[in-house]
Amino acid sequence: MNTKIIIYQLLVRLAGNTHTNIKPWGTIQENGCGKFGDLDKQFLQKVKEFGATHIWFTGVLEHASCSAYPEQGIHGDNPLVVKGRAGSPYAIKDYFDVCPDLARNPATRMAEFESLLERCHYTGLKAIIDFVPNHVARKYDCDQEAGKEYRFGAGDQTDKAFHKDNNFYYLPGEKLKLPDEVYSLPTSRENNTHDFSEDPAKATGNDCFSSTPSYNDWYETVKLNYGVNIHDGGSRHFDPLPDTWRIMHGIVRFWASKGVDGFRCDMAEMVPAEFWQWMIAKVKQEFPNLVFIAEIYNPDAYRSYHQAGFDFLYDKVGFYNTLKDVMLGAPAGRITTVWQSLGGMDDAMLRFLENHDEERIASHHFAGNAQAGIPAMAVAATMNKGPLMVYFGQETGEKAEGSSGFSGDDGKTTIFDYGRVPSFQKWYNHGNCNEEKLSREEQKIRQQYRQILQVCKEEVFVRGHFYDLMWANTGSHPCLYAFLRWTKKQVALVAANFSHTDAVEARISIPGHFLQLMAPEKTKLYLSSETDHKPLQQTTWDSIMQHGINIVLDPMAYAIIELTHSE
């Protein structure tokens, strides 16, 4: 890896939206919607200057929605099986098409997306989109020529609960009964709503093998069958290859041929590792530089999915959950157990503090203060070689206040509705992409994020080794976490104070074991701070071993002290 991969995630539907008067459950006409064209060269250049190497365009594929484009032959989906008015980006209606909401002219929507890819590559960014392999919308309806040979369910034997070449799982003799709550939603109460029929019922996307999914299930989706017989203890039927495997390879190849550089694979662990091993190897024969990222939440499955070909895996259950606890007051030393539990896979893990599934740091549901994320982001960015992700609006301290519709007021930016991201919208500033409308607090947060993203691209963080210092500083402040990153030429001390209220003054001990490990050729050093630009201070390794390194950290702050060999 020549550089640190930094992924900037944004929901296209919201990113370019300039409407400010948002109505809960509002239509696209009432609330507005961002377009591919809103993400112009200037916007993309600003994202790159911020520090990103990749940009993840969330919500690109056509998904179930209440909005209709009859002149394009696109009808609104039944609201009973659509979450929100805009619909979930993960209830895919056509794998071979893009969402018409995102085009200035729906008739040229694919060309507009291809133009966005061209702008990305011109700017020097790589483009990632979602690949949603586990489930599709309740009414999957591919009408594109490219997808005609990949039709789900066309040859299914619907009288069988399982057949290896069925694309879906069925519940013969049972009709689907949707949760009672969906009939009370604003979209469902409208006059054009008709009851939804599915006979026989299909299994629901979150492995709900019942004809009566609950409101908390992914009731708007159906589970795809990869040849795993759920009714027979999960027995595998992979020879010859199941039909779903063939279709999914065709989908990935279709988007790779258009210039997509990588795929964030939704709920990858709900699809057998054997499929990924076959598909990723096959598609990389033709497109060797593709990046595959697995959304995965089972640590026991990390190694098998990495070995199956995934370049990177979500570090949610370990790293994100632990950092969230630490930001809320848990001892910072718990971070040590996270990397130890990975058994050497640390560099394959994607680190993040926000994404579309998680609460905003600044929301009252989480830390209630965007500054609380700064020490956590410094740790996430610098403690390993793996990729880092930032969710749009995170860098402007987005609070996600109020309800936009289906998801309610939950501290998250909605993925189901036509809405906006207020703090990001101020930075977007009708396409000017500047800080003039940001508050001083928002400007400060954004500047700190930018500094972190620039620092973590330095050689010591891209290629250097990791050395945890907590075992040698057991009596340190419970809100302090410290570690080293090092090469033979350079050492960087990273220290983070997670306390919301207390400054930390500490002497960080560097154990002799580290010096033996590093075996520096020169003993004289210069110490300099990346965070407050203090003047260089000359010292020696002997002095550091004897006296440690003194640091003073404000609440919710971090420091990076570089130790550079003198000539």
Residue pairs with C-beta under 8 A, 6 or more apart in sequence:
1 385
1 462
2 462
3 53
3 457
3 462
4 53
4 381
4 385
4 387
4 388
4 456
4 457
4 461
4 462
5 53
5 54
5 291
5 312
5 386
5 387
5 388
6 51
6 52
6 53
6 54
6 387
6 388
6 389
6 390
6 453
6 456
6 457
7 52
7 53
7 54
7 55
7 56
7 128
7 350
7 387
7 388
7 389
7 390
8 47
8 50
8 52
8 54
8 55
8 56
8 389
8 390
8 392
9 55
9 56
9 58
9 355
9 356
9 389
9 390
9 391
9 392
10 55
10 56
10 57
10 58
10 391
10 392
11 34
11 58
11 59
11 89
11 356
11 392
11 413
11 415
12 34
12 35
12 36
12 39
12 57
12 58
12 59
12 60
12 99
12 102
13 33
13 34
13 59
13 86
13 89
13 99
13 101
13 102
13 418
14 34
14 392
14 413
14 419
14 420
14 421
14 424
15 34
15 38
15 39
15 392
15 421
15 424
15 428
16 34
16 35
16 37
16 38
16 39
16 43
16 428
16 431
17 31
17 32
17 33
17 34
17 38
17 418
17 419
17 420
17 425
18 32
18 425
18 428
18 430
19 31
19 32
19 420
20 420
20 422
20 425
22 31
22 404
22 418
22 419
22 420
23 30
23 31
24 403
24 404
24 405
24 417
25 84
25 85
25 186
25 187
25 405
25 406
25 417
26 85
26 405
26 417
26 418
27 67
27 85
27 418
28 67
28 85
28 86
28 101
28 418
30 418
31 417
31 418
31 419
31 420
32 418
32 420
33 86
33 101
33 102
33 418
34 102
35 102
35 103
35 104
35 112
36 102
36 103
36 104
36 109
36 112
36 113
36 115
36 116
37 104
37 112
37 115
37 116
38 431
39 116
39 119
40 119
40 431
41 119
41 122
41 123
42 431
42 433
43 428
43 431
43 433
44 55
44 119
44 120
44 123
44 125
45 123
46 433
47 55
47 123
47 125
48 123
48 124
48 125
50 395
50 449
50 450
50 453
51 450
51 453
51 454
51 457
52 125
52 390
52 453
53 125
53 126
54 125
54 126
54 127
54 128
54 261
54 262
54 291
54 387
55 120
55 125
55 126
55 127
55 128
56 128
56 129
56 130
56 264
56 389
57 116
57 127
57 128
57 129
58 89
58 130
58 356
58 415
59 89
59 99
59 102
59 130
59 415
60 89
60 98
60 99
60 102
60 113
60 129
60 130
61 89
61 92
61 94
61 95
61 97
61 98
61 99
61 129
61 130
61 132
62 92
62 93
62 94
62 97
62 98
62 99
62 100
63 87
63 88
63 89
63 90
63 91
63 92
63 93
63 99
63 137
64 77
64 81
64 82
64 87
64 88
64 91
64 93
64 137
64 138
64 139
64 220
65 76
65 77
65 82
65 85
65 86
65 87
65 93
65 99
65 101
66 76
66 77
66 79
66 82
66 84
66 85
66 86
66 87
66 187
67 76
67 85
67 86
67 100
67 101
68 74
68 75
68 76
69 100
69 106
71 106
71 107
72 100
72 106
72 107
73 143
74 100
74 106
77 87
77 93
77 137
77 139
78 138
78 139
78 193
78 194
78 196
79 185
79 187
79 188
79 190
79 193
80 178
80 182
80 183
80 188
80 193
80 195
80 196
81 91
81 137
81 138
81 139
81 178
81 182
81 196
81 219
81 220
82 88
82 91
82 187
82 220
83 91
83 220
83 406
83 416
84 187
84 405
84 406
84 407
84 414
84 415
84 416
84 417
85 187
85 405
85 406
85 416
85 417
85 418
86 101
86 416
86 417
86 418
87 416
88 220
88 221
88 415
88 416
89 99
89 130
89 415
90 130
90 132
90 135
90 221
90 266
90 415
91 135
91 136
91 137
91 138
91 220
91 221
92 132
92 136
92 137
92 140
93 136
93 137
93 139
93 140
93 141
94 140
94 141
94 142
94 143
94 144
94 147
95 136
95 142
95 147
95 150
95 251
95 254
96 142
96 144
96 146
96 147
96 150
96 251
96 254
97 109
97 110
97 142
97 143
97 144
97 147
98 109
98 110
98 113
99 109
100 106
100 109
102 109
102 112
102 113
103 109
103 112
103 113
104 112
105 112
114 258
114 259
116 127
117 127
117 258
117 259
117 260
118 259
120 126
120 127
121 127
121 259
126 261
126 262
126 291
127 259
127 260
127 261
127 262
128 260
128 261
128 262
128 263
128 264
128 291
128 293
129 255
129 260
129 263
129 264
130 263
130 264
130 265
130 266
131 251
131 252
131 255
131 263
131 264
131 265
131 266
132 266
132 267
133 224
133 248
133 265
133 266
133 267
133 268
133 271
134 205
134 223
134 224
134 266
134 267
134 270
134 271
135 204
135 205
135 206
135 218
135 221
135 222
135 223
135 224
135 267
136 152
136 205
136 221
136 222
136 224
137 220
137 221
137 222
138 196
138 198
138 202
138 220
138 221
138 222
140 152
140 153
140 222
142 148
142 150
142 151
142 152
146 254
147 254
149 250
150 246
150 247
150 250
150 251
152 167
152 168
152 224
152 244
152 247
153 166
153 167
153 168
155 165
155 243
156 163
156 166
156 167
156 168
156 170
157 163
157 166
158 166
158 170
158 172
158 200
159 170
159 172
159 200
160 166
160 170
160 172
161 169
161 170
161 171
161 172
161 231
162 169
162 225
162 229
162 230
162 231
162 232
164 225
164 227
164 229
164 237
164 242
165 242
165 243
166 225
166 243
167 224
167 225
167 243
167 244
167 247
168 202
168 203
168 222
168 223
168 224
168 225
169 202
169 203
169 209
169 223
169 225
169 230
170 200
170 201
170 202
170 203
171 200
171 201
171 202
171 203
171 209
171 210
171 211
172 200
173 200
174 200
174 201
174 211
175 197
175 198
175 199
175 200
175 201
175 211
176 196
176 197
176 198
176 199
176 201
176 202
176 211
177 201
177 211
177 212
178 196
178 213
178 219
179 212
179 213
179 214
179 215
179 217
179 219
180 215
181 215
182 188
182 215
182 219
183 189
185 406
186 405
187 193
201 211
202 222
202 223
203 209
203 222
203 223
203 230
204 210
204 213
204 217
204 218
204 219
204 221
204 222
204 223
205 217
205 218
205 221
205 222
205 223
206 217
206 218
206 221
206 223
207 223
207 230
207 270
208 214
208 217
208 218
208 219
208 223
209 230
209 231
213 219
224 244
224 271
225 242
225 244
226 242
226 244
226 245
226 271
226 272
226 275
227 236
227 237
227 238
227 241
227 242
227 244
227 245
227 272
228 234
228 235
228 236
228 237
228 272
229 235
229 236
229 237
236 272
236 274
238 245
238 272
238 274
238 275
241 278
245 275
245 278
245 279
248 275
248 279
249 279
249 282
249 283
252 263
252 279
252 283
253 283
253 286
253 287
255 263
256 283
256 286
256 287
256 290
257 287
261 289
261 290
261 291
262 290
262 291
262 292
262 293
263 290
263 291
263 292
263 293
264 293
264 295
265 276
265 292
265 293
265 294
265 295
265 310
266 295
267 295
268 276
268 294
268 295
268 296
268 305
268 310
269 294
269 295
269 296
269 297
269 298
269 301
269 305
273 301
273 304
273 305
273 307
273 308
274 308
276 292
276 294
276 305
276 308
276 309
276 310
277 307
277 308
277 309
279 309
280 292
280 308
280 309
280 310
281 309
283 290
284 290
284 309
291 311
291 312
292 309
292 310
292 311
292 312
293 310
293 311
293 312
293 313
293 314
293 350
293 387
294 305
294 310
294 312
294 313
294 314
295 314
296 302
296 305
296 313
296 314
297 314
297 316
297 317
298 317
299 317
299 318
299 341
302 313
302 342
302 345
302 348
303 343
303 345
305 313
306 313
306 345
306 348
310 348
311 348
312 348
312 349
312 350
312 386
312 387
313 345
313 348
313 349
313 350
314 349
314 350
314 352
315 338
315 342
315 349
315 350
315 351
315 386
316 352
318 338
318 341
318 342
319 335
319 338
319 349
319 351
319 380
320 351
320 352
320 353
320 358
322 330
322 334
322 335
322 337
322 338
323 335
323 353
323 376
323 379
323 380
324 366
325 334
326 332
326 334
326 335
326 376
326 479
326 481
326 498
327 361
327 366
327 367
327 372
327 373
327 376
327 498
328 366
328 367
331 478
331 479
332 478
332 479
332 480
332 481
332 496
332 498
333 470
333 478
333 481
335 379
335 470
335 481
336 468
336 470
336 471
339 346
339 383
339 384
339 466
339 468
342 349
346 384
346 385
346 386
346 466
347 384
347 385
347 386
348 386
349 384
349 386
350 386
350 387
350 388
350 389
351 380
351 381
351 384
351 386
351 387
351 388
351 389
352 358
352 380
352 388
352 389
352 390
352 391
353 361
353 373
353 376
353 377
353 380
353 394
354 360
354 361
354 373
354 390
354 391
354 394
355 389
355 391
356 391
356 412
356 413
356 415
357 412
358 412
359 365
359 366
359 400
359 410
359 411
359 412
360 366
360 393
360 394
360 398
360 399
360 400
360 411
360 412
360 413
361 367
361 369
361 370
361 372
361 373
361 376
361 394
361 397
362 368
362 369
362 370
362 373
362 397
362 398
362 399
362 400
363 399
363 400
363 401
363 411
363 412
364 399
364 401
364 411
365 410
365 411
366 411
367 373
367 500
369 500
369 556
370 397
370 398
370 399
370 441
370 442
370 445
371 445
371 556
372 498
372 500
372 556
373 394
374 445
374 448
374 449
374 452
374 556
374 557
374 558
375 481
375 496
375 497
375 498
375 556
375 557
375 558
376 496
376 498
377 449
377 452
378 452
378 494
378 496
378 558
378 560
379 481
379 494
379 496
379 558
380 388
381 388
381 452
381 453
381 455
381 456
381 461
382 452
382 455
382 456
382 461
382 485
382 492
382 494
382 560
383 466
383 483
383 485
383 494
384 466
385 461
385 462
385 463
388 453
388 456
390 449
390 453
391 413
392 421
392 424
393 413
393 421
393 423
393 424
394 449
395 445
395 446
395 449
395 450
396 423
396 424
396 426
396 427
396 438
396 442
396 445
396 446
397 423
397 441
397 442
397 445
398 413
398 421
398 422
398 423
398 424
399 422
399 423
400 410
400 411
400 412
400 413
400 421
401 409
401 422
402 409
403 409
404 414
404 416
404 417
404 418
404 419
405 414
405 416
405 417
405 418
405 419
406 414
406 416
406 417
407 414
407 415
407 416
407 417
413 419
413 421
423 438
423 442
426 437
426 438
426 442
427 433
427 434
427 435
427 437
427 438
427 442
427 446
429 436
429 437
435 442
435 443
435 446
438 446
451 531
455 461
455 530
455 560
456 462
458 492
459 487
459 490
460 485
460 486
460 487
460 490
460 491
460 492
460 562
461 485
461 492
463 487
464 485
464 486
464 487
464 490
464 492
465 485
465 486
465 487
466 483
466 484
466 485
467 483
467 484
467 485
467 486
467 514
467 517
468 483
469 482
469 483
469 484
469 493
469 508
469 509
469 510
469 511
470 476
470 481
470 482
470 483
471 511
472 509
472 510
472 511
473 480
473 482
473 506
473 508
473 509
476 482
476 506
476 508
477 497
477 499
477 502
477 504
477 506
479 497
479 498
479 499
479 502
479 504
480 495
480 496
480 497
480 498
480 504
480 506
480 553
481 495
481 496
481 498
482 493
482 494
482 495
482 496
482 508
483 493
483 494
484 491
484 492
484 493
484 494
484 510
484 514
485 491
485 492
485 494
486 492
486 514
486 518
488 518
488 520
488 521
489 564
489 565
490 562
490 563
490 564
490 565
491 518
491 562
491 563
492 530
492 560
492 561
492 562
492 563
493 508
493 510
493 549
493 559
493 560
493 561
493 562
493 563
494 558
494 559
494 560
495 506
495 508
495 551
495 553
495 558
495 559
495 561
496 553
496 557
496 558
497 503
497 504
497 553
497 554
497 555
497 556
497 557
497 558
498 556
499 555
499 556
500 555
500 556
501 555
502 555
503 552
503 553
503 554
503 555
504 551
504 552
504 553
505 550
505 551
505 552
505 553
506 550
506 551
506 553
507 547
507 548
507 549
507 550
507 551
508 548
508 549
508 550
508 551
509 548
510 544
510 545
510 548
510 549
512 545
515 541
515 545
520 541
520 565
521 565
522 565
522 566
523 540
523 541
523 542
524 538
524 539
524 540
524 565
524 566
525 538
525 539
525 540
525 541
525 544
525 563
525 564
525 565
525 566
526 536
526 537
526 538
526 539
526 563
526 564
526 565
526 566
527 536
527 537
527 538
527 539
527 549
527 561
527 562
527 563
528 534
528 535
528 536
528 537
528 561
528 562
528 564
529 559
529 560
529 561
529 562
530 559
530 560
530 561
530 562
531 557
531 558
531 559
531 560
532 559
538 566
544 563
549 561
551 559
551 561
553 559
